[in-house]
Amino acid sequence: HRHTVDLCQLQAQTTYNYTADCDGVSVSSSFLSPPDTTSTTTAPSSVRFFAYGDTRSHPEIHDELASEMLSMVAATPSFGTFALVSGDLVEKGAKEKYWYYDIFDPEIAPNVQKLLSQIPFIACMGNHEAYYGNRTYYYSATYFRQKFPYPYVDSTSFYWSFSYGPNVKVFIIDQYHQYDSGTEQMQWLERGLSESTAKWKFLVFHAPGYSCGNWHNASKEREMIKVRTVLGPLITKYNVQVTFGAHNHVYCRYDVNGVQHLTLGGGGAGLYNVTDFNITNSTLMCGKKANHFVTVEIEGDLFVGSAWDMNGTALMDRWTTPVNPTWKWCTAQEGLAHSCPLSALLGTSTRAGYDDR
């Protein structure tokens, strides 16, 4: 069974406690309401969130990652906002039992359940959400739509967008329905990007255009090529600063003319080896074969991203992104040298890990 409740007239940036009762089972949790999307005077000075992907196949690994994220929320409640999940939540999304096994089983993944009770999962559709088995795909993705009933633009596809306060705008792309130039989805995206007044604009999709996993070749796969040929011009034209993908089961970050393209495929699926396909005009800043998640911390005009291993203790990569990404980027090793609190980063005179040479 799935029950829905509409919560109206919530106060912005307020922690609400709630209890859900069903058939003698009671679950209590809390959530942080989002900021006002229209008021710049009450906009939060900082925004924090999580990002990761490819949680399928090994819910016990996903559960360990969820445990680390919960610890971060407990230590820093402002992380209790949302998690961007870049697809492939389950192994065979066209079979309902896999949704229970990979995501919703409270015995296998109790920390995932707790995280879901506190933080919205903002997930894009991956190819495995449509996978039935035996190389058969059903792109209607009935169970994905049922489990995650986001405000999609229409009833046949899975693209939509949301604002988090007046300064952050996130566009979720559906790569498994038409997104060639001139299609309805791309017209919608360009219209949304052109009309957005947010400082920070992000794209979330499953198959990244720049990726270093050895299984999915970014120079040959159709969906990955389209990121460069179809989405690329819009990313440049409308100053999108970061894209979040997965698909390859590795962590990697590419710099493409100042834009950071992330592959966050270490949420639970079996890991791949790191291979750089040397896509033109791209620079591999960091590539790791590791289960991981990313934290994002935005303070005004600066974005700080940090990639953490499964134990939440090893900082694999740290980078900074300005609102207008036109500077030369630090290497992963240089970024790791800035392993200090965000407030300290912002107080330095070295532009927090990037330089403008």
Phi, psi and omega in degrees: 000148175229125180245143179235146177224130175268126179254119186245158174057039175285147174283139181295142175051052180234138176276126179245133173265145179212160176228134176247127179243136177204121176052043176083358178257130182238131179232128178245143178201193180209163176211159179256120180289152184285165176286164176297129183279349187254338187260120175278338181287331179255010181297141180295145179289338179220153175227132179232144175200171179253161173209138175190179182194179181051061180275359189292161165081328181228078183299336179293327176288315175305321182294322178294319177297318179299321179300318180293321178294320177298321178297321179293321177296319180297322181281326182226089186303338180291351171282351183280053185254289179196167174234125172277122183242113192269049167089169184056059177288327184227163184284314181230086186291345178277359175242122189297328184299332180289334176294321178291314185293314188276337187233312198254007179281113184291341179277321180280322187227064180295327180288328175297318178298318180294319178296317178298329181286343183249328190231129174297133170272119176257095189251140169266165178279131172255172181296330181284344172295337179256000189278133178255330186125162179055039179060028179252131181235141175238099190281003168292335174046055185304316185286326175298315179296323181291316184283330182230078185278067179292167177281069181299154182296323176214179188273000183244354182226182191226036177251147181190178180213163175209158175250144172240095190073184183280350189250357181233126177231129183239130178247124178261122186259141175257104182277357186249013164232172189306123170218037169287165177303135178088351178288166181302321181296317181288328174295318177299315182296312181296321178298316181295318179295318183291329182272344185288135175256007181293144175295320188248125180233128183233148172245139176238125176206167188278307187265108184286154179280341180227116187204150188244013176284147186276355183273314181255111184279110184295342180275352186234331185286135189302309183297326181287323177296320182295333175301321181281319188272328183258308181282328185308310180299325178288322177301316180289313186297322187250017171057051170285129187269326186217141169243145182243118178229188179206245172072301171275133188273066178213173165256129169207153180228123177249140170261126177232098181053040177094340178276137180262122179251117186255139168248114185241065187260024184251034183275358180157331180293156180303135188282150176254169173277157181273125177221123178271121181271003173055050176295138183305139176067018178240150178232122176285113182272328180198135175222128183221137171269094186196146168289142191195169165214166182239140169253141177241131177230119181248125174234104179061246184262016182230136178247128175241120177251140179225131178256126185244147176283181188298333181272358179068016184247325182268119176277107185279329186200143172217137181214164177235147180227122174280166180302318177254097190282077181240004182270164172285138187267151173286157173284168178301321182293320177294321179296321181293336178294342179264041182280066179229168181301153181302320181299325178289321177302316183292339182272356182280164177260009184256022180055034168053045170102353172238158177231164186249034176288000000 
